[in-house]
Amino acid sequence: MIRYKLINNAEYNLKEREALLKGFEVDRMPAHVLLSTCNRVEMYWGEGCVPEEVVRHLYRVAAGLESSLIGERAIQGQLKQAYLLACEKYQLSSSLHRLFQTAMHTGKRVRTETKIAEGAVSHSQVTVDILKMEKVDLKKKIIAIIGVNKLTEDILKFLASRGATNIFLSNRNVEKAQVLASRYNGTAVNLDNKRSMLQFTDILICATSAPHLIIHPEDIHEDKDMLIFDLAFPRDVSEKVGMFRHVKLFNLEDVESFAKKSLSLRLCEINKAEQIIDEEVAKYYQWQSFAEKMMNR
């Protein structure tokens, strides 16, 4: 039987999710698909029949209905990446292959046939909206970004389009930072030099995959005015930094809280999305019933 374990999700606050993730050992598990995002860590393993609870849950995840930002698009790519990585590492059961392939199909149907993703927000888009709300003159600010990934690239595109010229991109792998920074007239900085970089930084955006803090109180002068976005899970920036009088710190929970104010259109589309999921769940069990008959011949 296919099983899944929900290690943590948006029902927990940021601190609780970080604590649960630290205590989770992936390497001891059998062949599995591990879906790990800023809001959830889920593992799927086993073979044979798949309980409806598992099918329906994964379909809802793929459709963006289980996301903190309802209808967000990033989960579709994250799910596909998790599945493809598992295919490379393990010999997955035919049931797991079928489950994830149909989940990706369901997510695509929901986004194509409903407006659930219309005006949908991502963490990068919300960061941009907050910058607009703060009325930041990007042309006059020194901006530091730590982390090289799709999220930081989306933010870089926006900053470049708004005339930001003083952009520094830092990453543990400085070669990756150089490649991305060159596309947007930015400057790559070795992460070992972060303190020097932060002395002049007005806006800091962090989104690494590091399992530990990157920015500590001693890295930033407490009298320095700074706007900080910590978009990482686990967090990159110590919460003590947010206590500095001249620092304004937004973490994932703050960003998602801001985003939920613009959900009205997507919420109206949830019923349509759930109808599609019902149809796809029924199709899945038609296939499973047929497969079982063929095996028992």
N, C-alpha and C positions, 0 to 999 in steps of 0.2 A: 504493500500500500504506500502511496505517496504521502509524505508528511511534510509539514512545514513548522518552523519555529519562529515566532516573532520575538526577537531579542529585545528590541525597544522601538518605540514609535512616538508619534506626536502627542500621545496621551501623557507621556512623561515630560517634565520640564528639562531644560538643557543640562543642568547638573546631574539629574537622575540618569539621563541617556548616556552621558559621558561615563558615569560610574558603572553602568551595566555593560557598556562596550569594553571597558578595561578588563572585566572579569570573564569575557567570552573567548574561548579557545577554538579557533576554526580548524586548525590542522588535525585535530583528533577525529573529525567527522568523516564519514564515508563520502563517496562521490556525491556531489551536491552542487546546487546553484546558490551562490551567496549574493543577495541584493543588498548593497550597503549604500545609503544616501545620507544626507544631512538630517533626515527625519525618520529613517527606519533602517533596521538591520534585520533581514529575513533570510532564512535558510530553507531550501527545499531539497528533499532527498527521498530515495526509495524507488519502488517499481510497482507495477500492477495498477489496480484501480485507484482512481483519485477521488477522494470525498468531495462532495459538492461545496462544502465550506472552503476547501482549498482552491478549487477552480474559481468560485465566485470572488473570493478575496483577491486572487492574483489578477483577475480580469478588472476588478475595480481599481487596483493599484495601477495597472497599465493605462486605464482610462483617465487617471488623474483624480478619481473620486476620493481616494484615501490620502491625498496630498494636503499639506497645510494650506497651500495655495491651490484651491480647487481649479482643475483644468490645466495646470501648468504642463508645459511640453517636455521639460527635461527628463521626467521619469521614463518616458518612452525610450529615449536613448540609453538611459542608465540600465533599464531592464534588458535591452538588447545586448549591451556591453557585458553585463553580468552573465547572460546566457552563453555568449560566444566565448568568454573567458573560461567558463566551466567546460565547454565543448573541447577546448584546447587542453585542459588539465586532466579531465576525467572521461571515462566511458560511461556516459549517462544512459539511463534506461530509456526505452522508446516512449514510455509514459511521460517522463520529464521533458523529452524533446517535444512531444505533442502539446503538453501543457503550456510551455513557453512560446511555442510558435503560434498557437491559437490565442494566447494572451496578447501578443504583439499585434495580431490581426484585429482583435477586439478593440485595442486602444486606438488603432488607426481608424477603424470604422466610427468610433465615437467622435473623434476629432473631425472626421470628414462629414458626418451626417448630422452633427449638432453644432451649436455655437458655444459649446462649453469652453473652447480655447480662444474664443473671440475676445480680444482685449485682455487675454490671460497674462498674468504677470509672472516673471521669474525673479529670482533674487537679484540678478543684475539690473533688471528694469526697475525694481523697487529702489535699489541703491541710487539709480539715476534720478528717480522721482524725489527722493529725499534731498539729493544735492540741489535740485531745482527749488524745492521748498525752502531750503536753507539760503537760497539766493546767493550761491557761491559764484564769484567771478573766476571761472576756471583759467582764464588767460593770465591771471595774476598770482595763481597759487602753485606751490610746489607739491606735486602728487607722487606718493610712493605706493606701489602695488607689490604685494608679496604673494607669490604663487603663479604658476603658469598652467592654465586650463581653459576650458570653454567659457567659464563664468568671467574670469579676468579678461579674456580676449573681448568678450561682449562689452565690458566696461571700457576697455581701451578704445574700442571703435567709437563709442559715444564721446569719450573725452577728446579724441582727435577731431571728431566732427564739430565739436564746440570750441575748437581753437586752443585747447590746452597744449602747451609746448614744453612745459617743465615736468615731464613724466619720467619717473625712475621705476624700473621693473626688477625685482629681486627674486632669486630662486636658489635653492640648494644646488641645482644644476645650472650653472651660469650660462652654459651654451644654449640651453632652451630659452633662457631669458633674452639672450642676445638675438635669437631668431625672431621671437615675437616682438621685442621692442623695436627692431629695425623696420617692421611693417608699419609702425605708427609713430615714427620719429621720436621714440623714447630712448632712454639710456639704461643699459643693463648694469646691475650692481651685484657683486657677490654678497650672499647673505651674511658672510662673516663681517662685512662692513656695515651692517644694519644701523649700528649706533651713530656712525658718522652721517649716514643718510637721514636718520630720524631727527638729527639736530636742526635740519632745515625744512622738514616736512610740515606742510599745512594740512594735507588730507592723506590719511593712511587707509588702504584697503587691503585686508588680509583674507586669503582664501586658499590655504594650503591643505594638504592631506596628512600633515604631520600628526602623530599620535600624542603630541605634547605641546605645551605653550611655546610660542615663538617670541612673543613680546612680553617682557617683564617690566615692573615699575622702574627698575634701574636703567632701562633702555631709553626712557623718555624723561626729559626735564619737566618737573611738575608745574613750572610756570609757563610752559610752552603752550600756546593756543593750538589745538589740534582737533580735527574732526576724524573719527575713526570708525570704520565699518569692519566688523569681524564676521565674515561670512563662512567661517570654517566650522566643521564638526569633526572631532572635538575642537573646542575653541583655540584660536591662535593667540588671543590677547588676554592677559590676566585681568580679572574683574577689578583688581585694585587700581589699574590704570584709569578705569572709568570714574574713580573717586577723586581724581585730580580735578582741582577747581576749574581749570581752563580746558579740560578735555571733554568732548561730547562723544560717547561711545555707543554705537548701535551694534547689538549682536543679532544672531539669527532670529531670536524670539521677537526682538524689537522690529526687525524688518518684516517679519510675517504678520505681526500685529498691524503694522501700517498697511500692508497689502490687503488685509481682509476688509478694509473699508470700501474696496472697489469690486466686491464680489457679486453684486445684485444680478447682473446679466447672466453670469455663469450659473448661479444658483437656480435660475429659471429653467436651465437646460438639463438639470440633474435627472428629472423624470424620464426625459428622452434617452439619456445615456443609460439609465438603468433598464429601460425596455430593450435596448440593443444588447446589453449584457445578458438579460434573460434569454434572448434569442440564441446567443452564442453558447450559453451554458447548455441549453437544450440540444444544440447541434453537437456539442462535445459528447454528451451522453448517448446520442444516437450513434456516434462513431465508436464510443467505448463498448456499447452493447453489441454492435456488429463485430468488433474485434474479438470480443470474448466468445461469440458464437463460432467464429472461424477457428479459434484456438481449440475449442472443445469438439470439433468435428473428428 
